[in-house]
């Protein structure tokens, strides 16, 4: 009594309903994992301040840092990749919170466990530490922190940051390190 199209429609939407149910179960299984199982950061420190100078009317600092972190606890079956960033935070009179991304990296679950452990020294920043208002970086206290974003196969994104931070003070005058 039913045509082929009605039966095909019923089978297709039944399969989609099952797929939706499995996706919801996968998302539920991830709840709380990201906050309980964070990467272990053992070192995040300034290695070298390469330069601090005025560039185009704004202050620009180039630096390198050391990063030792184990990302393996943050991965489980529903995590596709983790997006890591090293963020520099400082204060000015005009803006009480300034955050600048200095470095980023995507670590995928398919890369294997050896790519999830960082023990790298003297990582040169990808992006300069720039203050948009001229003269804002000299003499400022800067805090480095590691921020990560869990990107699951299914479910909500979760962003968190390390409790391990390091702080350093930029010089009061412009400086360039000679190599």
Residue, then its C-alpha position, 0 to 999 in steps of 0.5 A: x500500500x505504500x510506495x517505494x518513496x514513502x518507505x525510503x522516506x521512513x528509512x531515511x528519517x529513522x536513520x537520521x533520528x538514530x544518528x541524532x540520538x548517537x550525537x546527543x549521547x556523544x555530546x553528553x559523554x563529553x560534559x565535564x571532561x574538558x574542565x577535569x582533564x586539562x593539559x599539564x603546563x610545567x613551563x611557560x616563560x620568557x626566554x629572550x626579549x629580542x626587541x622593543x621599539x617604536x614601529x609606525x607610531x606604536x610600540x612593538x615587542x618581539x620575543x621568544x619563550x619556553x613552553x613545556x606542556x603535556x596535552x595528552x590528558x585533554x584528549x579523549x575519543x570525542x576531541x578532534x583537535x585542540x587549538x593552543x594560544x600563548x596570550x600576553x596580558x598587560x594593563x594600561x591607563x586607557x585599557x585595564x586589560x589588554x590581551x595579545x595572541x603571540x603564538x598559536x598551534x593546532x594539535x590534532x588527535x590523529x597526530x599521535x601522542x608524541x606530538x601532544x607533548x611540548x618541550x620546546x625552548x626559544x619558540x619565536x612568537x608568530x605575532x608581535x606584541x603590539x600596543x595600539x596606542x604609542x608608548x604603551x609597552x615600555x615598563x609594563x608588566x606582562x603576563x604570559x598564559x597558555x589558552x586552549x580551545x577543545x574542538x570536539x567531533x560533536x558537542x560544545x566547544x570549551x575554552x580554558x586557560x592554564x593556571x600556570x602563568x609567568x610574568x616579566x617586565x618590559x624595559x623602560x626604554x626601547x631596546x634591540x638585542x644584537x645577535 
